[in-house]
Amino acid sequence: MDVIFGAFPFMIDNVGLLLTKTGDHLVISLIPLLAAIILGVPIGIWLGHAHRGEFLAVSVTNIGRALPSLALIAILIGFVGIGMLNAMIALFLLAFPPILSYAFQAVDSIDRDLTRAARGMGMSPGQVLLKVELPLGLPMIIAGIRTSAVLTVSSATIATIAGSGGLGDVILNQVAYGMEGVVAGAIWVAVLAILVDQAFALLLRVSAPAGVKRLQSTNAG
């Protein structure tokens, strides 16, 4: 308990250090996340729109869950060496599967009667995707990004092993910062992950279709 209580004075005394490490941590986290979004969302949407590729989406997700990030960093050392690129590739491989899977499910799970009705009204496949499937699937797509964001931010501490910095420099350096610093860094990462989660939760509520919002308000009442 003394170590836990000692973590808070450490934060106050070293707030500049922690803020600097937080900036590095966010860079290490958000670049792989952005790359995973740019690649995973379009592929997932395309596969979901075509109602194909469920095996691919599920397989990629399962493989991503089965590969520990630490093992990925160790494997990548043989290909790209030690450094930020190593950590970012490992975090990208961690972030990509949930984004792909959620994007696929978001579009693939849309009621087929709705898409058939849209086509019956004269909409082209592209219009069905843009005006029906994407608006309805957007909350689930954002939920996938939210899951990956929290996973990436919380896992980016391992970037220190690859020599990339971030809050892992504090958490994994007990010799320099003591146990109070280790605990303080862990608390800092946990709070950062919660803030990222809540930011995406807000975006998720904003992106919900109007009908869903009305239903949620009715249920809450």
URPE-V150615 format. One record per pair of residues at least 12 apart in sequence whose ideal C-beta (glycine too) atoms are under 10 Angstrom apart, sorted by the first residue. I is the first residue (numbers start at 0). J is the second residue. D is the distance in Angstrom with one decimal. If there is no record, write none. Layout:
[[I:J:D] [I:J:D]]
This chain:
[[1:178:9.3] [1:179:8.9] [2:177:8.6] [2:178:4.7] [2:179:6.0] [2:181:8.4] [2:182:5.7] [2:183:9.7] [3:178:9.4] [3:179:8.6] [3:182:5.9] [3:183:9.5] [3:186:8.5] [4:179:8.8] [4:182:9.5] [5:177:8.1] [5:178:7.7] [5:179:3.9] [5:180:9.2] [5:182:7.6] [5:183:8.4] [6:177:9.7] [6:178:8.4] [6:179:5.1] [6:180:7.7] [6:181:8.3] [6:182:4.1] [6:183:4.0] [6:184:8.5] [6:185:8.2] [6:186:6.0] [6:187:9.1] [7:179:8.7] [7:182:9.3] [7:183:7.4] [7:186:8.4] [8:179:7.5] [8:183:8.9] [9:169:9.2] [9:176:7.5] [9:177:7.7] [9:178:9.6] [9:179:4.4] [9:180:5.5] [9:181:9.4] [9:182:8.0] [9:183:4.4] [9:184:8.9] [9:186:9.8] [10:179:9.1] [10:180:9.3] [10:182:9.7] [10:183:5.0] [10:184:9.2] [10:186:7.6] [10:187:7.1] [11:183:9.6] [12:179:9.7] [12:180:9.9] [12:183:9.6] [13:169:8.3] [13:176:8.0] [13:179:9.7] [13:180:7.4] [13:183:7.5] [13:184:9.6] [14:187:10.0] [16:166:10.0] [16:168:9.1] [16:169:7.4] [16:176:8.8] [16:180:9.0] [16:183:9.9] [16:184:9.7] [17:166:7.4] [17:169:7.1] [17:180:9.4] [17:183:7.3] [17:184:7.4] [17:186:10.0] [17:187:5.6] [18:187:9.5] [19:164:9.2] [19:166:9.9] [19:168:9.8] [20:159:9.8] [20:164:7.0] [20:165:6.0] [20:166:4.8] [20:167:8.4] [20:168:6.0] [20:169:6.0] [20:170:9.5] [20:184:7.7] [20:187:8.1] [20:188:9.7] [21:165:8.2] [21:166:6.4] [21:184:10.0] [21:187:6.9] [21:188:8.9] [21:190:9.9] [21:191:6.5] [22:164:9.6] [22:165:9.0] [23:83:9.3] [23:155:9.2] [23:158:8.5] [23:159:10.0] [23:163:7.8] [23:164:4.4] [23:165:4.8] [23:166:7.9] [23:167:9.4] [23:168:8.1] [24:152:7.4] [24:155:5.6] [24:156:7.8] [24:158:7.9] [24:159:9.9] [24:163:9.5] [24:164:7.8] [24:165:3.8] [24:166:4.7] [24:167:7.7] [24:168:9.1] [24:169:9.8] [24:184:9.8] [24:187:8.8] [24:188:7.4] [24:191:7.1] [25:152:7.7] [25:155:8.5] [25:165:8.5] [25:166:9.6] [25:191:7.9] [25:195:8.9] [26:83:8.5] [26:87:9.3] [26:155:9.4] [26:158:9.9] [26:163:9.2] [26:164:8.9] [26:165:8.2] [27:83:6.8] [27:86:5.9] [27:87:6.7] [27:90:7.0] [27:151:8.8] [27:152:9.3] [27:155:4.9] [27:156:9.5] [27:157:9.8] [27:158:4.9] [27:159:9.6] [27:161:9.5] [27:163:5.6] [27:164:7.1] [27:165:5.0] [27:166:9.4] [27:167:8.8] [28:86:9.6] [28:87:9.2] [28:90:6.7] [28:94:8.8] [28:148:7.8] [28:149:9.9] [28:150:9.6] [28:151:4.8] [28:152:4.7] [28:153:8.9] [28:154:8.3] [28:155:4.5] [28:156:9.9] [28:158:8.6] [28:165:8.0] [28:166:10.0] [28:191:8.8] [28:192:9.5] [28:195:8.3] [29:90:9.6] [29:94:9.9] [29:148:8.2] [29:151:7.9] [29:152:8.4] [29:155:9.3] [29:195:9.2] [30:83:8.9] [30:86:9.9] [30:87:5.8] [30:90:8.4] [30:91:8.4] [30:151:9.8] [31:86:8.2] [31:87:4.8] [31:88:7.6] [31:89:8.1] [31:90:3.9] [31:91:3.9] [31:92:8.3] [31:93:7.7] [31:94:5.6] [31:95:8.5] [31:147:9.2] [31:151:6.3] [31:154:10.0] [31:155:8.6] [31:158:9.9] [32:87:9.9] [32:90:7.6] [32:91:8.1] [32:93:9.5] [32:94:5.1] [32:95:9.4] [32:98:8.5] [32:144:7.6] [32:147:6.1] [32:148:5.7] [32:150:9.2] [32:151:5.0] [32:152:8.3] [32:155:9.7] [32:195:9.5] [33:91:9.5] [33:94:9.2] [33:144:9.9] [34:87:7.9] [34:88:9.5] [34:90:9.3] [34:91:5.4] [34:94:8.1] [34:95:8.2] [35:90:8.5] [35:91:5.5] [35:92:8.6] [35:93:8.5] [35:94:3.9] [35:95:4.3] [35:96:8.7] [35:97:8.7] [35:98:5.2] [35:99:8.2] [35:143:9.8] [35:144:8.4] [35:147:6.2] [35:148:9.6] [35:151:8.1] [36:94:8.2] [36:95:9.1] [36:98:6.1] [36:102:9.2] [36:140:9.3] [36:143:9.2] [36:144:5.9] [36:147:8.0] [36:148:9.3] [37:98:9.7] [38:91:8.6] [38:94:10.0] [38:95:6.8] [38:98:8.3] [38:99:8.3] [39:56:9.7] [39:59:9.0] [39:91:9.6] [39:94:7.9] [39:95:5.1] [39:96:8.0] [39:97:8.3] [39:98:3.6] [39:99:4.2] [39:100:8.6] [39:101:8.7] [39:102:6.2] [39:103:9.2] [39:140:9.6] [39:143:8.0] [39:144:8.8] [39:147:8.3] [40:98:6.2] [40:99:8.1] [40:101:8.9] [40:102:4.9] [40:103:9.9] [40:105:9.4] [40:140:6.2] [40:141:9.9] [40:143:8.2] [40:144:7.7] [41:99:9.9] [41:102:8.0] [42:55:8.9] [42:56:8.8] [42:59:9.5] [42:95:9.4] [42:98:9.2] [42:99:6.1] [42:102:7.4] [42:103:8.1] [43:55:9.9] [43:56:6.7] [43:59:9.8] [43:95:10.0] [43:98:6.9] [43:99:4.7] [43:100:7.1] [43:101:7.0] [43:102:2.6] [43:103:4.1] [43:104:8.0] [43:105:7.4] [43:106:7.3] [43:107:8.8] [43:136:9.5] [43:140:7.7] [43:143:7.9] [44:99:9.8] [44:102:5.3] [44:103:7.7] [44:105:7.6] [44:106:5.3] [44:107:9.5] [44:128:7.4] [44:132:7.9] [44:133:7.1] [44:136:7.6] [44:140:7.6] [45:102:9.0] [45:103:8.9] [45:106:8.5] [45:128:9.0] [46:99:8.2] [46:102:8.2] [46:103:5.0] [46:104:10.0] [46:106:8.0] [46:107:7.4] [47:101:9.8] [47:102:6.6] [47:103:4.5] [47:104:6.9] [47:105:6.4] [47:106:2.9] [47:107:3.8] [47:108:7.8] [47:109:8.0] [47:128:9.3] [47:132:7.5] [47:133:10.0] [47:136:7.3] [47:139:9.9] [47:140:9.6] [48:103:9.5] [48:106:5.3] [48:107:8.0] [48:109:9.1] [48:114:9.1] [48:124:7.6] [48:125:9.3] [48:127:8.1] [48:128:5.2] [48:132:6.3] [48:133:9.1] [48:136:9.5] [49:103:10.0] [49:106:9.1] [49:107:8.8] [49:124:9.4] [50:103:9.7] [50:106:8.7] [50:107:5.8] [50:109:9.8] [50:111:8.6] [50:114:9.6] [51:103:9.6] [51:107:8.9] [52:99:9.3] [52:103:6.7] [52:107:8.7] [53:100:9.7] [53:103:7.1] [53:104:8.8] [53:107:7.1] [55:99:8.4] [55:100:9.9] [55:103:8.4] [56:96:8.5] [56:99:5.6] [56:100:5.0] [56:101:9.2] [56:102:8.4] [56:103:4.2] [56:104:7.6] [56:107:8.5] [57:96:9.5] [57:99:9.8] [57:100:7.1] [57:103:8.8] [57:104:9.7] [58:96:9.3] [58:100:9.9] [59:92:9.8] [59:95:7.3] [59:96:5.0] [59:97:9.7] [59:99:5.7] [59:100:7.3] [59:103:9.6] [60:95:9.3] [60:96:4.2] [60:97:6.7] [60:98:9.7] [60:99:7.1] [60:100:4.3] [60:101:9.2] [60:103:9.3] [61:96:7.9] [61:100:9.4] [62:92:8.9] [62:96:7.1] [63:92:6.5] [63:93:6.5] [63:94:8.6] [63:95:6.7] [63:96:3.1] [63:97:7.4] [63:98:9.9] [63:99:8.7] [63:100:8.7] [63:147:9.7] [63:150:9.6] [64:93:9.3] [64:96:6.9] [64:97:8.9] [65:96:9.9] [66:89:8.9] [66:92:6.9] [66:93:8.0] [66:96:9.4] [67:89:9.6] [67:93:9.4] [67:154:9.7] [67:157:9.2] [68:86:8.9] [68:89:5.3] [68:90:7.2] [68:92:8.2] [68:93:5.6] [68:150:9.4] [68:151:9.6] [68:154:5.2] [68:155:9.0] [68:156:9.5] [68:157:5.2] [68:158:9.2] [68:160:9.3] [69:89:8.5] [69:154:9.4] [69:157:5.7] [69:160:6.9] [69:161:9.9] [70:89:8.9] [71:85:8.7] [71:86:9.4] [71:88:7.6] [71:89:4.0] [71:90:8.7] [71:91:9.7] [71:92:5.9] [71:93:7.6] [71:157:9.0] [71:161:9.8] [72:85:5.8] [72:86:6.6] [72:88:8.7] [72:89:5.0] [72:90:9.4] [72:157:6.3] [72:158:8.2] [72:160:5.7] [72:161:5.1] [72:163:9.5] [73:85:9.5] [73:89:9.4] [73:160:8.4] [73:161:9.3] [74:88:9.9] [74:89:8.7] [75:87:9.8] [75:88:5.7] [75:89:6.1] [75:92:9.1] [75:161:7.8] [76:160:9.4] [76:161:7.5] [79:161:9.2] [80:161:8.9] [80:162:9.2] [81:160:8.5] [81:161:5.4] [81:162:4.7] [81:163:8.6] [82:158:9.8] [82:161:6.3] [82:162:5.7] [82:163:6.6] [83:158:7.4] [83:161:7.4] [83:162:7.8] [83:163:4.3] [83:164:7.8] [83:165:9.6] [84:161:8.5] [84:163:8.6] [85:158:8.4] [85:160:8.9] [85:161:4.1] [85:162:8.0] [85:163:7.3] [86:154:9.8] [86:155:7.4] [86:157:7.2] [86:158:3.7] [86:159:8.4] [86:160:8.0] [86:161:4.3] [86:162:8.2] [86:163:4.2] [86:164:9.0] [86:165:8.3] [86:167:9.2] [87:155:9.4] [87:158:8.1] [87:161:9.0] [87:163:7.7] [88:161:9.4] [89:154:8.5] [89:155:9.5] [89:157:7.4] [89:158:8.1] [89:160:9.6] [89:161:7.5] [89:163:9.8] [90:147:9.5] [90:150:8.9] [90:151:5.3] [90:152:9.4] [90:154:6.6] [90:155:6.2] [90:157:8.5] [90:158:7.4] [90:163:9.6] [91:147:9.9] [91:151:8.6] [93:147:7.7] [93:150:6.1] [93:151:6.3] [93:154:5.9] [93:155:9.4] [93:157:9.6] [94:143:9.8] [94:144:8.7] [94:146:9.0] [94:147:4.1] [94:148:7.7] [94:150:6.7] [94:151:4.8] [94:152:9.9] [94:154:9.0] [95:147:7.6] [96:143:9.4] [96:146:9.8] [96:147:8.2] [96:150:9.7] [97:142:9.0] [97:143:5.1] [97:144:8.2] [97:145:9.1] [97:146:4.6] [97:147:4.7] [97:148:9.6] [97:149:9.9] [97:150:7.0] [97:151:9.8] [98:140:8.1] [98:143:4.9] [98:144:5.9] [98:145:9.9] [98:146:8.1] [98:147:5.1] [98:148:9.4] [99:143:7.9] [99:147:9.6] [100:143:6.7] [100:146:9.3] [100:147:9.9] [101:136:9.1] [101:138:9.9] [101:139:5.5] [101:140:6.1] [101:141:8.5] [101:142:5.9] [101:143:2.4] [101:144:7.6] [101:145:9.0] [101:146:7.1] [101:147:8.5] [102:136:7.8] [102:139:7.9] [102:140:5.1] [102:141:9.9] [102:143:6.0] [102:144:8.8] [103:136:9.6] [103:139:9.7] [103:140:9.6] [103:143:9.1] [104:136:8.3] [104:139:6.3] [104:140:9.2] [104:142:9.7] [104:143:8.2] [105:132:8.2] [105:133:8.5] [105:135:8.0] [105:136:3.3] [105:137:7.3] [105:138:7.8] [105:139:3.6] [105:140:4.8] [105:141:9.0] [105:142:8.2] [105:143:7.4] [106:128:7.6] [106:131:9.8] [106:132:4.9] [106:133:7.4] [106:135:8.6] [106:136:4.8] [106:137:9.9] [106:139:8.7] [106:140:8.3] [107:132:9.1] [107:136:8.7] [108:132:9.8] [108:135:9.1] [108:136:7.7] [108:139:7.7] [109:127:9.3] [109:128:9.8] [109:131:7.0] [109:132:5.1] [109:133:9.4] [109:134:9.8] [109:135:5.5] [109:136:6.2] [109:139:9.9] [110:131:9.6] [110:135:8.5] [113:127:8.9] [113:131:5.9] [113:132:8.4] [113:135:7.6] [114:127:5.4] [114:128:9.0] [114:131:6.1] [114:132:6.8] [114:135:9.9] [115:127:9.3] [116:131:8.7] [117:130:7.2] [117:131:4.9] [117:132:8.8] [118:131:9.5] [134:206:9.0] [134:207:10.0] [134:208:6.0] [134:209:9.8] [135:207:10.0] [135:208:6.3] [135:210:9.4] [135:211:8.8] [136:208:9.9] [137:202:9.9] [137:203:9.1] [137:206:5.0] [137:207:8.2] [137:208:7.9] [138:202:9.5] [138:203:5.7] [138:204:8.7] [138:205:9.7] [138:206:5.5] [138:207:5.2] [138:208:7.6] [138:211:7.3] [139:203:9.2] [139:206:9.9] [140:203:9.7] [140:206:8.5] [141:199:6.4] [141:200:9.3] [141:202:5.7] [141:203:5.0] [141:204:9.7] [141:205:9.1] [141:206:5.5] [141:207:9.3] [142:199:8.0] [142:200:9.3] [142:202:9.9] [142:203:6.1] [142:206:9.7] [143:199:10.0] [144:199:6.5] [144:202:8.6] [144:203:9.3] [145:195:8.2] [145:196:6.5] [145:197:9.6] [145:198:8.6] [145:199:3.5] [145:200:6.9] [145:202:7.8] [145:203:6.5] [146:196:9.1] [146:199:8.7] [147:199:9.6] [148:192:8.5] [148:195:5.2] [148:196:7.4] [148:198:8.3] [148:199:5.9] [149:191:9.7] [149:192:5.2] [149:193:8.3] [149:194:10.0] [149:195:5.9] [149:196:4.9] [149:197:10.0] [149:199:7.9] [150:192:8.8] [151:192:9.2] [151:195:8.8] [152:165:9.9] [152:166:9.5] [152:188:7.3] [152:189:9.8] [152:191:5.9] [152:192:4.8] [152:193:9.6] [152:194:9.0] [152:195:5.2] [152:196:8.7] [153:188:6.3] [153:189:7.6] [153:191:8.3] [153:192:4.6] [153:193:9.7] [153:195:9.0] [153:196:9.6] [154:167:9.6] [154:188:9.6] [154:192:9.5] [155:167:7.0] [155:188:8.1] [155:191:9.4] [155:192:9.6] [156:168:8.9] [156:169:9.0] [156:170:5.4] [156:171:7.2] [156:184:7.8] [156:185:8.3] [156:188:6.0] [157:170:9.7] [157:171:8.6] [159:171:5.0] [159:172:7.9] [165:184:9.6] [165:188:8.9] [166:183:9.6] [166:184:5.1] [166:185:8.5] [166:187:5.9] [166:188:5.2] [166:191:7.6] [167:184:7.7] [167:188:8.3] [168:180:9.9] [168:184:8.1] [169:181:7.1] [169:182:9.9] [169:183:7.1] [169:184:3.6] [169:185:8.8] [169:187:7.8] [169:188:9.2] [170:182:8.7] [170:183:8.8] [170:184:4.0] [170:185:5.7] [170:186:9.9] [170:187:8.7] [170:188:7.1] [171:184:8.5] [172:184:8.7]]
